Amino acid sequence: MYNFLLRLLALVAVILPILVIIIIGIMIYPMEPPAEQPTPVTATQRSRFVPARDGGTSQELLQPSGVVIDNTRIVRVTIRRLKFIPDPIIVVEGETVRLEVTSQDAPHNIAIEDLNINQKVEPLAPETIEFTADRPGRYSMTCSVNCGIADRHLEGELIIQEKAE
């Protein structure tokens, strides 16, 4: 009986730390919901075009991100695991835009240099960024906080599409 208890105690001593590590890992890195992807727009919808990524003459047709409430486009942005979600963020020229930004893992900044946006975002503390989308084009979003070597790769894109006529 004594040997059985010692073996059971040894087994628990091995399994318990493994279970604790797994539970902590799940709490820190929960399963990621699917990223919001740009929805292609059908040809019958009113078109809003942006220049192609390659800088050429071709154009892309994309559905704007978020929702419009009281004449403001509201887009919820999550920063997690070196990603901006959604990416790209798509808005329309002339809109008032409110980005509701939350970091889920570490302190970050969301910086869109060409639009003079640089907002610090603490983990689980939502920040609001408001601006008027007055210049159509593609704008680079980066994190300007050095929270690790991989932060150099935290990049995204904001697309301001031309207003339909």
C-alpha positions as CSV (number, residue, x, y, z in Angstrom):
1,M,0.0,0.0,0.0
2,Y,2.8,2.3,0.9
3,N,4.5,1.8,-2.5
4,F,1.2,2.5,-4.3
5,L,0.8,5.9,-2.5
6,L,4.4,6.9,-3.3
7,R,3.9,6.1,-7.0
8,L,0.6,8.0,-7.0
9,L,2.3,11.0,-5.3
10,A,5.1,10.9,-7.9
11,L,2.6,10.7,-10.7
12,V,0.7,13.7,-9.3
13,A,3.9,15.6,-8.9
14,V,4.7,15.1,-12.6
15,I,1.2,15.7,-14.0
16,L,0.1,18.7,-11.9
17,P,2.8,21.1,-13.1
18,I,2.0,20.1,-16.7
19,L,-1.7,20.8,-16.2
20,V,-0.8,24.2,-14.6
21,I,1.3,25.2,-17.6
22,I,-1.4,24.2,-20.0
23,I,-4.1,26.1,-18.1
24,I,-1.9,29.2,-17.9
25,G,-1.1,29.0,-21.6
26,I,-4.8,28.8,-22.5
27,M,-5.5,31.9,-20.3
28,I,-2.7,33.9,-21.8
29,Y,-3.2,32.9,-25.4
30,P,-6.9,32.1,-25.8
31,M,-8.1,30.6,-29.1
32,E,-8.0,33.3,-31.7
33,P,-11.3,34.2,-33.4
34,P,-11.2,34.3,-37.2
35,A,-9.8,37.6,-38.4
36,E,-12.2,40.0,-40.1
37,Q,-11.4,39.8,-43.8
38,P,-12.3,42.3,-46.4
39,T,-15.5,41.3,-48.1
40,P,-15.5,41.5,-51.9
41,V,-18.1,43.8,-53.3
42,T,-20.3,42.7,-56.2
43,A,-20.2,44.7,-59.4
44,T,-23.8,45.8,-58.8
45,Q,-22.9,47.6,-55.6
46,R,-21.7,51.2,-55.6
47,S,-18.0,51.1,-56.3
48,R,-15.3,52.6,-54.1
49,F,-11.8,52.1,-55.5
50,V,-8.3,52.4,-54.0
51,P,-5.0,52.2,-55.9
52,A,-3.6,48.7,-56.2
53,R,-0.9,47.6,-53.8
54,D,1.6,47.2,-56.6
55,G,1.2,51.0,-57.4
56,G,0.0,50.1,-60.9
57,T,-3.1,51.2,-62.6
58,S,-5.3,48.2,-61.5
59,Q,-7.7,48.9,-58.7
60,E,-9.3,46.9,-55.9
61,L,-12.9,47.0,-54.8
62,L,-13.4,46.3,-51.0
63,Q,-16.2,46.5,-48.4
64,P,-15.5,49.0,-45.6
65,S,-14.7,47.7,-42.1
66,G,-16.9,48.2,-39.0
67,V,-20.3,49.8,-38.9
68,V,-21.7,53.3,-39.3
69,I,-23.5,54.7,-36.3
70,D,-24.6,58.4,-36.1
71,N,-22.5,59.2,-39.2
72,T,-19.3,57.8,-37.7
73,R,-17.6,54.6,-38.9
74,I,-16.7,52.6,-35.9
75,V,-14.1,49.9,-36.3
76,R,-13.0,47.7,-33.4
77,V,-9.3,47.0,-33.7
78,T,-7.5,44.3,-31.7
79,I,-3.7,44.1,-31.3
80,R,-2.7,40.5,-30.5
81,R,0.2,38.2,-31.3
82,L,1.9,40.8,-33.5
83,K,-1.2,41.4,-35.6
84,F,-3.7,44.2,-36.1
85,I,-7.2,42.7,-36.5
86,P,-8.8,43.5,-38.9
87,D,-6.0,44.1,-41.4
88,P,-6.5,46.0,-43.6
89,I,-8.9,48.5,-42.0
90,I,-11.1,49.9,-44.8
91,V,-12.9,53.3,-44.6
92,V,-14.4,55.7,-47.1
93,E,-13.1,59.2,-47.9
94,G,-15.0,61.9,-46.0
95,E,-16.1,59.7,-43.1
96,T,-15.6,60.4,-39.5
97,V,-13.7,57.3,-38.3
98,R,-13.5,56.0,-34.7
99,L,-11.0,53.2,-34.1
100,E,-11.7,51.4,-30.8
101,V,-8.3,49.8,-30.2
102,T,-7.5,47.1,-27.6
103,S,-4.3,45.3,-27.0
104,Q,-4.7,41.8,-25.7
105,D,-1.1,40.9,-24.9
106,A,1.3,43.8,-24.2
107,P,1.6,47.6,-24.3
108,H,1.6,48.8,-27.9
109,N,1.2,52.0,-30.0
110,I,-0.9,52.3,-33.1
111,A,1.0,54.7,-35.3
112,I,-0.2,55.9,-38.7
113,E,2.5,58.5,-39.5
114,D,0.9,60.0,-42.6
115,L,-2.2,60.9,-40.6
116,N,-0.4,62.1,-37.5
117,I,-1.8,59.3,-35.4
118,N,0.3,57.8,-32.6
119,Q,-1.8,56.4,-29.7
120,K,-0.5,54.2,-26.8
121,V,-2.6,51.2,-26.0
122,E,-2.2,49.4,-22.7
123,P,-3.3,45.7,-22.4
124,L,-7.1,45.3,-22.0
125,A,-7.5,49.1,-21.7
126,P,-9.4,50.2,-24.8
127,E,-8.4,53.5,-26.5
128,T,-10.4,55.5,-29.0
129,I,-8.8,57.2,-32.0
130,E,-11.0,59.6,-34.0
131,F,-10.1,61.2,-37.3
132,T,-11.6,62.3,-40.6
133,A,-10.7,60.2,-43.6
134,D,-9.9,63.1,-45.9
135,R,-7.1,61.7,-48.1
136,P,-7.8,58.5,-50.1
137,G,-4.9,56.1,-50.2
138,R,-3.1,53.3,-48.4
139,Y,-1.5,54.1,-45.1
140,S,0.9,51.9,-43.1
141,M,0.0,51.2,-39.5
142,T,2.9,50.2,-37.1
143,C,3.6,49.7,-33.5
144,S,6.1,52.2,-32.2
145,V,6.6,50.6,-28.8
146,N,9.6,48.3,-28.5
147,C,8.1,45.4,-26.5
148,G,10.3,42.8,-28.1
149,I,12.4,42.0,-31.1
150,A,9.3,40.7,-33.1
151,D,7.6,44.1,-32.7
152,R,9.4,45.3,-35.8
153,H,7.0,43.1,-37.7
154,L,3.8,44.5,-36.2
155,E,2.4,46.2,-39.3
156,G,-1.0,46.7,-40.8
157,E,-2.7,48.8,-43.4
158,L,-5.4,51.5,-43.3
159,I,-7.2,52.0,-46.7
160,I,-9.2,55.2,-47.3
161,Q,-11.2,54.5,-50.4
162,E,-12.5,57.2,-52.8
163,K,-16.0,58.3,-52.1
164,A,-18.5,57.0,-54.6
165,E,-20.1,59.6,-56.8
